[in-house]
């Protein structure tokens, strides 16, 4: 369900430093307060006997909301209390409605079956949030007769805005479309009556991932952490391929099916999830404070925001502490925007370099340099696990940009592709194979659409990912062999985020010097880049060319790899 947005309201002067904005409901099937003390940098209970008796927040981390102020520094503003998205506020606070909406006249008919009472018998409550509660239940008839399920009950009285109603509708729509993945809570059916909406799902009895972390002394061994991360990445990659961004990934939103040690892990709570096309950005601030990505605070993000959240989860699982912490929400946001996570304290020095690299590449503040879920599954840290690498939508974006590039940039990318490591080539080989090359070893642009359709659900259509893929597949271009595919599907930004980037770039430039570099006039370079022949552009481009022989310099080569546009030079 949705969160509040927009207008800040007056903060009471006597408000304590650890007060927090109201949180959205947890779809969690366990009802308990968070075990992460809000005043401690560690998720473990405080060891100090005389520490202040501050009650934990009802869930960790805290919710954050849409806001009316511009980026880049939202932290100091978000301390102000915000009106809840569905219209409810704390006592003694002024109500700020969304626009002119009010409860009167809202259509709360979802078109779901009204036969819930005849099909299920509700049991005890197992979880509660501000927007609803979850109960166990037992099926009374049909193919599921006698089976225990979880039922999320959402009172219609809580739906006081059209946005809140749409949030409920979208949550059910996404659950219905995506159900079937082994690491996603199974959706059975949605019902309604005059008072409530009932979302019937699989009942997970194994508890939250957070509980398992705490029961293990606050952290996992590397091998056990790998098992957890593979399952989480698998379901997140599945969601992202369909154009669904979860927006609230955290240990509380992953449940174990059973109490067994090898129980499968299930992702839950899609109440904040939304659709996003590969070439679109979302701008509303939702999620949970400790796990929110920097670009979410800047109000421009996509599926990469989920990967940041997973980086925070991986950090916690491996060391038992949060990477970003402060005593207030405002301080947390400031830390997310400006601080770097520590890898100096125990147990990090004793962990493998691959584990540290894995977490660092997820917690890169530049979302363009962050690993995708499919790439994370291909990371050397997870190399010993039998993992089926899924199709990665970033490949479609990169190939589209490659096809629209100049011949000079294609040549530069070709040189860079020849410097890739075995692990990087293995990921690209997996993606190439998933696109279904013919017997001759080539793929055409139509392969990109065919591969997505083969893996699509109703969510792929609802998110308009299919529209994007259709546009890519309609581009007129020759067939790609694996060598050119590597050049087309390589992410320069992601390589730049690695420790060995300079070696990659220098080696690629050496290859480019031998095979692709040539004397080039500034006018020709501007034309190659599709730039208008304006004087400022030519002044900037002079730095790209060596004065000694008129060939592209190393600086020009690196800039060319990143791609340029007239907007790039307007910012110069």
C-alpha positions in Angstrom: 0.0 0.0 0.0 1.1 3.5 -0.4 2.9 6.0 1.7 2.2 9.6 2.2 3.6 12.2 0.0 4.1 15.8 -0.5 3.5 18.4 2.1 5.4 18.7 5.4 3.5 19.6 8.5 4.7 21.4 11.6 7.0 19.3 13.9 6.1 19.6 17.6 8.9 21.3 19.6 8.8 18.7 22.3 9.3 15.9 19.8 12.1 13.6 20.9 15.1 13.0 18.7 14.1 9.4 18.0 10.6 10.1 16.9 9.7 8.8 13.5 7.2 9.2 10.7 4.4 6.7 10.7 5.3 3.4 8.9 3.3 1.5 6.4 2.0 -1.9 7.1 4.2 -5.0 7.0 2.9 -7.9 5.1 5.0 -9.9 7.5 3.3 -12.9 9.0 5.1 -12.4 12.4 3.9 -9.6 14.8 6.8 -8.2 16.8 8.8 -5.0 17.3 12.1 -4.7 15.5 15.1 -6.0 17.2 17.4 -3.4 15.7 17.6 -0.7 18.4 17.1 2.7 16.8 20.0 4.2 18.8 22.5 1.4 18.1 24.6 1.0 14.9 24.3 -2.8 15.3 21.2 -4.9 14.8 22.1 -6.8 18.0 20.6 -5.8 21.3 22.6 -3.3 23.3 25.2 -4.8 25.6 25.1 -1.8 27.9 23.0 -2.3 31.0 22.4 1.4 31.6 21.5 2.2 28.0 18.4 4.4 27.9 15.1 2.6 27.8 14.0 3.6 24.4 11.4 1.4 22.9 12.3 0.0 19.5 10.4 1.2 16.4 7.6 -1.0 15.3 9.5 -2.1 12.2 13.0 -1.6 10.8 13.9 0.3 9.0 11.5 3.3 9.0 9.3 4.4 6.2 10.1 7.5 4.2 7.8 9.5 2.0 7.3 11.6 -1.0 8.2 15.2 -0.5 7.6 18.6 -2.2 11.2 19.8 -1.9 13.8 19.5 -4.7 17.0 17.4 -4.6 19.8 17.0 -3.8 19.7 17.2 0.0 16.3 15.9 1.4 17.6 14.8 4.7 17.0 17.9 6.7 13.5 18.3 5.4 12.2 14.7 5.9 12.4 15.2 9.7 9.1 17.1 9.4 6.1 14.9 9.9 4.3 14.1 6.7 0.6 13.4 6.1 0.0 9.7 5.5 -0.7 8.9 1.8 -4.0 7.3 2.7 -5.2 10.2 4.7 -4.6 9.3 8.4 -2.4 11.3 10.7 -1.2 11.2 14.3 -3.2 12.8 17.0 -3.0 16.5 17.4 -1.5 16.9 13.9 -3.2 18.8 11.1 -4.6 16.7 8.3 -3.2 17.4 4.9 -5.4 15.7 2.2 -3.9 14.7 -1.1 -5.2 17.3 -3.4 -8.9 17.7 -3.0 -9.5 14.0 -2.4 -11.5 12.8 0.5 -13.3 9.6 1.5 -16.6 10.7 0.1 -17.4 9.4 -3.3 -14.5 7.1 -3.7 -15.2 3.9 -5.5 -13.9 1.1 -3.3 -15.3 -1.8 -5.4 -12.4 -3.9 -6.7 -14.4 -6.5 -8.6 -13.0 -9.3 -6.5 -15.2 -12.3 -5.4 -17.4 -11.7 -2.3 -17.3 -15.4 -1.3 -14.5 -15.2 1.2 -16.5 -16.2 4.3 -17.8 -19.3 2.5 -14.3 -20.4 1.4 -12.1 -19.6 4.4 -12.3 -19.6 8.2 -10.1 -16.9 9.7 -7.8 -17.9 12.5 -5.5 -15.9 14.8 -3.8 -12.7 13.9 -0.1 -13.3 13.0 1.0 -9.8 11.9 -0.3 -6.2 11.9 0.6 -3.0 10.1 -0.9 0.5 10.0 -3.0 -0.3 6.9 -4.1 -3.8 7.7 -3.3 -7.1 9.5 -2.5 -10.7 8.6 -4.3 -13.8 9.9 -3.9 -17.5 9.5 -6.9 -19.1 7.9 -8.1 -22.5 6.8 -9.8 -23.3 3.5 -13.3 -24.8 3.9 -13.9 -26.1 0.4 -12.5 -26.6 -3.0 -9.1 -28.0 -4.1 -7.4 -26.3 -1.1 -9.9 -27.7 1.5 -8.1 -28.1 4.9 -5.0 -26.2 3.8 -3.7 -23.4 6.0 -3.1 -20.0 4.3 -2.2 -16.5 5.3 -4.9 -13.8 4.7 -4.0 -10.1 4.5 -7.0 -8.1 5.6 -7.1 -4.5 4.4 -10.0 -2.5 5.9 -11.7 -0.3 3.3 -12.1 2.4 5.9 -8.3 2.9 5.7 -8.6 3.7 2.0 -9.3 7.4 2.2 -7.7 8.5 -1.1 -7.8 7.3 -4.7 -4.0 6.6 -4.5 -4.5 4.3 -1.6 -7.2 2.3 -3.5 -4.8 2.1 -6.5 -2.0 0.9 -4.3 -4.2 -2.1 -3.1 -5.3 -2.8 -6.6 -1.7 -2.8 -7.9 -0.4 -5.0 -5.1 -2.9 -7.7 -5.9 -2.2 -7.3 -9.7 1.5 -7.7 -9.2 1.1 -10.7 -6.8 -1.3 -12.4 -9.3 1.1 -11.8 -12.2 4.3 -12.9 -10.5 3.2 -15.8 -8.4 4.9 -19.1 -9.3 8.5 -18.3 -8.6 9.9 -20.6 -5.9 11.2 -17.7 -3.8 8.1 -15.5 -3.9 5.2 -15.9 -1.6 2.4 -17.7 -3.5 -0.8 -15.8 -4.2 -4.0 -17.7 -4.2 -6.9 -15.3 -4.6 -8.3 -11.9 -3.6 -11.8 -11.3 -2.1 -13.7 -8.4 -0.8 -16.9 -7.4 1.0 -18.3 -4.1 2.1 -15.7 -3.7 4.8 -12.4 -5.3 3.7 -10.2 -6.7 1.0 -8.8 -10.1 1.7 -5.6 -11.2 0.0 -5.1 -15.0 0.3 -1.5 -16.2 0.2 0.8 -19.0 1.2 1.4 -19.3 4.9 5.1 -19.2 5.8 5.8 -20.7 9.2 9.6 -20.3 9.3 9.8 -16.7 10.5 11.6 -13.7 9.2 15.2 -13.6 7.8 15.8 -11.0 10.5 15.0 -13.6 13.2 17.4 -16.1 11.7 20.2 -13.5 11.6 19.7 -12.7 15.2 19.5 -16.4 16.2 22.9 -16.9 14.6 24.5 -14.3 16.8 23.7 -11.4 14.4 25.4 -12.7 11.2 25.8 -15.6 8.8 28.9 -17.4 7.8 30.0 -16.7 4.2 28.7 -20.0 2.9 25.3 -19.6 4.6 25.1 -16.0 3.4 25.6 -17.2 -0.1 22.7 -19.5 0.1 20.5 -16.7 1.3 21.7 -14.2 -1.3 21.3 -16.5 -4.2 17.6 -17.0 -3.3 17.0 -13.3 -2.8 18.8 -12.3 -6.0 16.9 -15.0 -8.0 13.5 -13.6 -7.1 14.6 -9.9 -7.5 16.0 -10.7 -11.0 12.7 -12.3 -11.9 10.8 -9.2 -10.7 13.1 -6.8 -12.5 12.8 -8.7 -15.8 9.0 -8.2 -15.6 9.4 -4.5 -14.9 8.5 -4.7 -11.2 10.6 -2.8 -8.6 9.9 -4.0 -5.0 11.0 -0.8 -3.3 11.0 -2.2 0.2 13.6 -5.0 0.3 14.8 -5.7 3.8 15.3 -8.8 6.1 11.8 -8.4 7.5 10.3 -8.9 4.1 11.8 -12.3 3.5 10.2 -15.3 5.3 11.2 -18.9 5.5 8.6 -21.4 4.4 9.3 -23.7 7.3 11.5 -23.8 10.4 14.0 -26.2 8.8 17.5 -24.9 8.3 17.3 -25.5 4.5 13.9 -24.0 4.1 13.3 -21.9 1.0 13.2 -18.1 1.5 10.1 -16.2 0.2 9.8 -12.5 -0.7 6.7 -10.8 0.7 5.0 -7.4 1.0 4.6 -5.9 -2.5 2.5 -3.1 -1.1 5.0 -0.5 -2.2 6.0 -2.2 -5.5 5.5 -0.4 -8.8 6.0 -0.9 -12.5 8.9 0.7 -14.3 10.1 0.5 -17.9 13.9 0.1 -18.5 14.0 3.7 -19.9 11.9 5.3 -17.3 12.6 6.7 -13.8 10.3 6.8 -10.7 10.3 9.9 -8.5 8.3 9.2 -5.3 10.2 8.5 -2.1 9.0 5.3 -0.6 10.8 2.5 1.2 12.6 2.1 4.5 15.2 4.4 5.9 18.1 2.1 6.5 17.7 0.5 3.1 16.8 3.4 0.9 19.1 4.1 -2.1 20.7 7.6 -2.6 18.9 8.1 -6.0 15.5 7.5 -4.3 16.2 10.5 -2.1 17.1 12.4 -5.2 13.7 11.3 -6.7 15.0 9.6 -9.9 15.4 5.8 -9.7 14.6 2.5 -11.3 15.3 -1.2 -10.5 18.8 -0.3 -9.3 17.3 1.0 -6.1 16.4 -2.6 -5.1 20.0 -3.6 -5.7 21.2 -1.0 -3.2 18.8 -2.4 -0.6 20.2 -5.9 -1.3 23.6 -4.5 -0.7 22.5 -3.3 2.7 21.0 -6.7 3.4 24.2 -8.5 2.4 26.3 -6.2 4.6 24.1 -6.9 7.6 24.0 -10.7 7.0 27.8 -10.8 6.7 28.8 -8.6 9.6 25.8 -8.0 11.8 25.8 -4.2 11.6 24.2 -1.7 9.4 26.3 0.1 6.8 24.5 3.4 7.4 23.3 4.5 10.8 22.3 7.6 12.8 20.1 8.4 15.7 17.4 10.1 13.6 15.9 9.5 10.2 17.4 12.7 9.0 20.8 11.5 10.0 20.3 8.1 8.3 19.4 9.8 5.0 22.5 12.1 5.3 24.6 9.0 6.0 23.2 7.3 2.9 23.9 10.3 0.8 27.4 11.1 2.0 29.0 8.4 4.1 30.8 5.3 2.9 30.3 1.9 4.6 33.2 0.6 6.7 35.0 -2.5 5.7 37.8 -2.1 8.2 36.3 -3.5 11.4 35.8 -7.1 12.2 34.7 -9.4 10.7 35.5 -7.8 7.3 39.3 -8.3 7.3 38.7 -12.0 7.8 36.2 -12.3 5.0 37.1 -13.2 1.4 38.0 -10.4 -1.0 35.2 -11.7 -3.3 32.6 -11.1 -0.5 33.8 -7.6 0.1 33.8 -6.8 -3.6 30.3 -8.2 -3.9 28.9 -5.9 -1.3 30.9 -2.9 -2.5 29.6 -3.2 -6.0 26.0 -3.2 -4.7 26.6 -0.3 -2.4 28.0 2.1 -5.1 26.2 5.4 -4.7 26.3 5.8 -8.5 23.4 3.6 -9.6 24.9 3.2 -13.1 27.9 1.4 -11.6 25.8 -1.0 -9.5 25.4 -4.6 -10.4 22.1 -5.9 -11.7 20.5 -8.9 -10.0 21.6 -11.2 -12.9 25.1 -9.8 -12.8 25.2 -10.3 -9.0 24.3 -13.9 -9.5 27.3 -14.2 -11.9 29.7 -12.6 -9.4 32.8 -14.7 -8.5 31.7 -14.8 -4.8 28.7 -17.1 -5.9 30.8 -19.0 -8.4 30.6 -22.4 -6.6 26.8 -22.4 -6.5 24.7 -24.0 -9.2 22.9 -20.9 -10.4 20.7 -20.4 -13.5 21.5 -16.9 -14.7 18.3 -15.2 -15.8 17.8 -12.8 -18.7 19.0 -9.3 -17.9 17.1 -6.3 -19.2 20.2 -4.1 -19.0 21.5 -5.9 -22.0 18.5 -4.6 -24.1 19.3 -1.0 -22.9 23.0 -1.3 -23.7 22.5 -2.9 -27.1 20.0 -0.2 -28.1 22.5 2.5 -27.1 25.3 0.6 -29.0 23.2 0.5 -32.2 22.5 4.2 -32.0 26.2 5.0 -31.5 28.8 6.2 -34.0 31.1 3.8 -35.7 34.0 5.4 -33.8 32.4 4.5 -30.4 31.5 1.0 -31.6 35.2 0.5 -32.4 36.2 1.8 -29.0 33.7 -0.5 -27.3 35.0 -3.4 -29.3 38.5 -2.7 -28.0 37.2 -2.5 -24.4 35.4 -5.8 -24.8 38.6 -7.6 -25.6 39.9 -6.7 -22.1 37.1 -8.5 -20.2 37.8 -11.2 -17.6 36.7 -14.8 -17.8 33.9 -14.1 -15.2 32.6 -11.1 -17.2 32.7 -13.0 -20.4 30.8 -15.9 -18.7 28.0 -13.6 -17.8 27.8 -12.2 -21.3 27.9 -15.8 -22.8 24.9 -16.7 -20.6 23.0 -13.6 -21.8 23.9 -14.4 -25.5 22.7 -18.0 -25.1 19.4 -16.9 -23.5 18.8 -14.7 -26.6 18.8 -17.9 -28.7 21.5 -17.6 -31.3 21.0 -19.6 -34.5 23.2 -22.5 -35.6 25.5 -20.0 -37.3 26.2 -18.3 -34.0 24.4 -15.0 -34.7 21.4 -13.2 -33.2 19.1 -10.7 -34.9 17.2 -7.9 -33.2 14.1 -10.0 -33.2 15.8 -12.4 -30.8 15.6 -9.7 -28.0 11.8 -9.6 -28.1 11.4 -13.4 -28.5 13.6 -14.0 -25.4 11.6 -11.6 -23.2 8.2 -13.1 -24.4 9.5 -16.5 -23.5 10.0 -15.3 -19.9 7.1 -12.9 -19.7 4.1 -12.7 -17.3 1.1 -10.4 -17.3 3.4 -8.0 -15.3 5.6 -7.6 -18.4 2.6 -6.1 -20.3 1.4 -4.0 -17.3 4.8 -2.5 -16.9 5.1 -1.8 -20.6 8.4 -3.6 -20.7 7.1 -5.3 -23.9 6.7 -1.9 -25.5 10.3 -1.1 -24.8 11.5 -4.5 -26.1 9.4 -4.1 -29.2 11.1 -0.8 -29.9 14.5 -2.4 -29.5 13.6 -5.4 -31.8 12.4 -3.0 -34.5 15.8 -1.4 -34.9 17.4 -2.1 -38.2 20.8 -3.6 -37.7 22.9 -6.4 -38.9 23.1 -9.7 -37.0 25.4 -9.8 -34.0 28.0 -12.6 -33.3 29.2 -13.1 -29.8 32.2 -10.8 -30.2 30.2 -7.8 -31.3 27.5 -8.7 -28.7 30.1 -8.3 -26.0 31.0 -4.9 -27.3 27.3 -3.9 -27.4 26.3 -5.4 -24.0 29.3 -4.1 -22.0 28.5 -1.5 -19.3 31.3 1.1 -19.2 29.9 2.6 -16.1 30.0 -0.7 -14.2 33.5 -1.4 -15.3 34.4 2.1 -14.2 33.1 1.2 -10.7 35.7 -1.6 -10.4 39.1 -1.4 -8.9 40.8 -2.5 -12.1 39.0 0.1 -14.3 42.2 2.0 -15.2 44.0 -1.2 -16.4 40.9 -2.0 -18.5 40.8 1.4 -20.1 44.6 1.6 -20.7 44.7 -1.9 -22.2 41.7 -1.1 -24.4 43.3 2.1 -25.6 46.4 0.2 -26.6 44.2 -2.2 -28.7 42.3 0.8 -30.1 45.6 2.5 -31.1 46.6 -0.6 -33.1 43.3 -1.4 -34.8 40.8 1.5 -34.6 42.6 4.8 -34.0 43.3 7.2 -36.9 43.8 10.9 -37.6 40.5 12.7 -37.2 39.5 16.3 -37.7 37.4 18.1 -35.0 34.6 18.6 -37.6 34.6 14.9 -38.4 34.6 14.0 -34.7 31.6 16.3 -34.1 29.8 14.8 -37.0 30.6 11.3 -35.8 29.1 12.2 -32.4 26.1 13.7 -34.0 26.8 17.2 -32.6 25.9 20.5 -34.2 29.0 22.5 -35.4 28.9 25.1 -32.7 32.0 26.8 -31.4 31.8 25.7 -27.7 31.5 22.1 -28.8 34.6 22.4 -30.9 36.6 24.0 -28.1 35.8 21.0 -25.8 36.5 18.5 -28.5 40.1 19.8 -29.0 41.0 18.0 -25.7 39.9 14.8 -27.3 42.5 14.8 -30.1 46.3 14.5 -29.8 47.9 17.6 -31.4 51.0 15.5 -32.4 49.2 13.3 -34.9 45.5 14.2 -34.9 44.5 10.9 -33.4 42.0 10.3 -30.5 43.8 10.9 -27.2 43.3 8.6 -24.1 41.0 11.2 -22.6 38.9 11.3 -25.7 38.9 7.6 -25.9 37.5 7.2 -22.4 34.9 9.9 -22.9 33.9 8.3 -26.2 33.4 5.0 -24.3 30.9 6.6 -22.0 28.9 8.1 -24.9 28.2 11.7 -25.5 25.3 13.9 -26.5 24.7 17.6 -27.1 23.4 17.8 -23.5 26.8 16.6 -22.3 28.4 19.6 -23.8 25.7 22.0 -22.6 26.8 21.0 -19.0 30.5 21.5 -19.7 
